[in-house]
Amino acid sequence: QFRVWVTTEVHPRFSINLLQISIKFTNEPPQGIKAGVKRSFTGSITQDTLDVCNLPQWKPILYAIAFLHTTVQERRKFGPLGWNIPYEFNQGDLTSTIQFFQNHLDDMDVKKGISWSTARYMVGEVQYGGRVTDDFD
């Protein structure tokens, strides 16, 4: 006996018989902002992530990143009112943004503080904004 894990997209030539005898598993994002932030803090943001930096700004920044990530995922539910094009934001976006801020805070000059213009550009234009192709989004 053996088990096979199959990941697929919708395709007209996919065997309907295989689909009917299979056990289906989906991983949907949670419903609501509170559930989304909670999922971020139980998945990508662990206790080790919270303890990686001693600066007082670290934990509020982590919360803001989790809130931003949840918000861009929630906007998809509103169809064209949320995003004109349904973008696929995933855990990789959240993880890379956390890693960017960790590196940014490690390299930061304490006297100058956080370069918010750099942070805004990296998160808004590169990490999350890099996927966005419609100017109205």
N, C-alpha and C positions, 0 to 999 in steps of 0.2 A: 504494500500500500504506500501511496505517496500523495503529497499535496502540491499543487501548482498555484503560484500566485501570478495572476495575469492583470496587468494594468493596460487599459485601452481607452481610446476615445471613441466617440460614436462613429460608426462606419457602416455603410449599407451592406457590405459583404461579411460582416461579423456574424458568426453562427448563432442563430437565435436559440438553437437547442442547447448549446453550451451555456448560454446566458440563463436559460430556464432551469438547468440542473445545478447551477452554481450558487454559492453563498455570496451575496453582494455586500460590500463594505464601502461606505462613503465617509469622508472626513469633511464635514461642512463647518464653516466658521460659526461660532456661537451667535445667538440672537441678542442683540443689544450691546450698548457701549460698556455697561458694567461687566457683562459676561466676557466681552472681548478683551478688556483690560485684565480681568482675572486670568483669562487663558494665557495672555502674554506673560504674566507673572508666575504662572505655574509651568510654562513651557520654556520659552527662551530666556527669561530672566530668572535665574536661580539664586540661591543664597551666595554662591561663589561669585556671581556677577555683581551682586550688591556689595560684596566685601572687597572687590578688586581695587577700589579707589577710596582714599580717605577724605577727599575734598568734600566740603559740605554741599556743593552743587550737584554731585554725582547722582544721588537718589532722586531729587526732583527732576533732573534731566531724564533719568530712566522712566519715570512716570510719564513725562511729557512725550517721550518717544513711543511708549506703549499706547498712550491716548491717541497720538497722531496715527499710528498704525491701525488701530481699531476704527478710527474715524474714516480713513480712506477705504477700508474694507466695508464699512457700513454704507457708504455712499452708493455702492453698487446696487443695493436693494431698491433704490429709487429710480432705476432705469435712466432714461435720458435726463431726468431732473437732477440726478446725482452726477453721472459721468456721461458725456456724449458717446464715448467709446467705452465698453466694459473692460477695464484694465485688470490684469491679474497680479495683484500685490500679494506676496506670500511671506513666509517666515524668513526667507533669505533677505528680504528688504529690511525687516526688523533687526536681524542679526548683524547685517552689514552697517546699519546706522548705529547700533550699540557699539560695535567695534570702532567705527570712526570716532565717536565721542570719547571712548576710552583712550584711543591714541592721541586725540586732540588734547585731552586733559593731562595726559602724561607728558606731553611736549610743551605744555603751556607755561609761560612765564607768570609766576604768581602775582608779580607786581602789575602786569598789564591785564590779567584776567582773561576770560574767554573771549575769543574773537567771534562775536555774534554774526558779523557779516560773512565770515568763512563758514560758520555752522549753518546759517540760513541758506547759503549757496549750495553747500554740499548735500544737505538734506532735501531742500526744496527743488533744486535743479538737477542734482546728480542721482542721489539715492532713490527718491520717490518720483521726482519730476522727470527723470530720464526716460521713463516709460510713457509719459503723457505726450501725445502727439497732436492733440486738438488744442488750439489756442484758447478756446472757451472753457476748457477744463483747467 
